[in-house]
Amino acid sequence: MSHQFNQYKSPLQQSFKHAVSYIESLPDRKIDHAPTSQELRQTLAGPLPLHPSDPAAVIDEMVKNVDAGLIASGGPRFFGYAIGGAFPASLAADWMVSAWDQNVPYFVSSPAMAVVEETAAEWMVELLGLTKGSAVGFTSGAQEAIYTSLITARNTLLQREGWDVAARGMYGAPRIQVVISDQIHSTIKRALSMIGIGLEDIVKVPTDDNLRLIPEALEQVMKQIEGPTLVCAQAGCIDSGAFDPFDQIADCVEAHSNAWLHVDGAIGLWAAASDKQKHLLKGIERVDSIDTDGHKWFNMPYDCGMVIVKDPNTITTAMGGNNMGDYLNDAMDKPDRNAINFGISASRRARGVPVYAAFKSLGKAGIVAHLDNCSALAKLMAEKLAAVEGVTILNEVVSNRFSAQFGCGDESYRNELTARVVHRLQSEGYLYPSTSGYKGLKTMLISILSCHTNEEDVITSTQKIIEAYHYELALMENEKDQVECIK
Ligand SMILES: Cc1ncc(COP(=O)(O)O)c(C=O)c1O
C-alpha cells in the first residue's frame, strides 16, 4: 500500500493562499468587526461531524467562517494591550516548525532543533548584554517564563536554607518573604498564588508618578527583612513603559544574606539591545532571572516567550529533567542541550526557530531599528496629543507606550469621556487603543509594538483620536445640557 503524503499539498496550498491574502489585507482591514458569539456560532458551531471531509475544503470553509471574528492585531495600527505583529521570516519559520513537527525537550528527539534553539539563546543573551552562559528556555509566553523563574527562585532560596523542595514539598518549609513593586503585573501574583508562596504577606514597594519603583523605599523595606526573600521588579510597566532602577535594586538584594531578584521583562526587555535605550536597563545583567515575551515587542507569531536564568545550575536543578524515567535516561545522558532543563514543559514545539529566523533575517541592526522605531513613534504620538487642549499624557514616554486621559472636568467625568473615546475608536476600526488604569484613573493605553507601524499610521491615527475626543466631548456636553434643562 502506498503512503498518502501527497494529501498535505492541497490543504497547505489553500492555507498559503488564504494566509497571504489575510496578511496583505491587514493595513486596510477594519480591526474589530465586533461579532457576537451567537453570530459566530451560526457558522462555526453545530453538530459534531460524523464523516470525513476534504482537508482543503475544511480549510476554505474555516477561513471563511472565522473572518468576521478575527481581530487584526497583526496590522500597523493595533495599539491595544501589548500585542505585536510578526516578522516575515519568523512567521514563515513557524510554518516550518509545524511541517517538521519536531518534539524538542531532548537533543535526541531533534538534534537540529536543539542546536537552532541553543544558537538563538546565545544570540539573545549577547544582543541584550546579559551574562554569557545564562540559561535560556523558550516558553509559551511570559506567564510560563514567570512560573519557571519563580519556581527556580523558590527552590534555590530554600535550598540555601537547607530545605529541598523537590523532596519535601512546601509543607513546613521556611517562609519566603516576597517584595514587589506596587505596579507588578498580575501574572507574577498569579504564579505566586499557584506555587505555594501565596499572596497574603507580600510587601508592596511604592512607585513614582511614572510607575517606577522608588529605590529608597525598597532599601527601607529590605533593611527590615530577614530570611529567604524574593524581590520582583519590572522592565517595562504595561501602563507607562517605565523601567525599575535595577542597579539600585540589585544593591539591596546583594546586601541581603539570601535574596533572589526576578525581573518581569515581558514589555520592555528588548530595549537592552538598543544603544539609544539600553540606559533604561542599567544593571539588568545583575538580575538572577528574567521573563520576557517573543510575541510582544519582538514580533514573533504566537506563542513565544523566554526565561533567562543567570546561574544555569539553579534552573536545571529546579526543572528536575533528570528524573523523567528509565526510558529517558539515555536521552538525558547526552552532553548536548536538553531543553527540558530550561522550562516546565516536556513535549513542545520548537519555539526557538522563529526567534532564530528573526536574528538571521534582521540582524542586530534590523532588530534595533525596529525597537527604536516603535519608541520614536510612541513619543511622536504622545507629543502631538499633548499639544491638544484637554489631553493629558500621564507618563514620561521612555519607551513604546503611554497612557492618556481626556477632558478637564472632575475625575469621574474624565474617566467616562476617556472610555467613550476609546470605545468610539475601537468601533470605528481604523486604529485600536485599549482602556487601562493609571493610579486609579481610567485611561487610553497606546502601545506601539508592530514592525509595520510607520509615521503615517501614527499621524493619521493621532488625527482620528483627536476627532473622536472632540466628538465625544461635544456629545457629553450636550447630554449635560439636556440634563440641566430637564432639571
Ligand atoms: C508586564 C507583563 N508581564 C507579563 C505578562 C504575561 O505575558 P503573556 O501573556 O505573554 O504570558 C504581560 C502580558 O501582557 C505583561 O504585560
The ligand as a Gaussian input file, in Angstrom:
#p B3LYP/6-31G(d) Opt

LIG

0 1
 C        4.102000      43.225000      32.248000
 C        3.605000      41.886000      31.791000
 N        4.100000      40.756000      32.337000
 C        3.687000      39.547000      31.969000
 C        2.700000      39.381000      31.025000
 C        2.259000      37.992000      30.639000
 O        2.616000      37.746000      29.332000
 P        1.974000      36.536000      28.490000
 O        0.556000      36.918000      28.283000
 O        2.771000      36.519000      27.253000
 O        2.129000      35.297000      29.283000
 C        2.138000      40.511000      30.436000
 C        1.055000      40.383000      29.443000
 O        0.550000      41.353000      28.924000
 C        2.606000      41.798000      30.812000
 O        2.094000      42.911000      30.276000

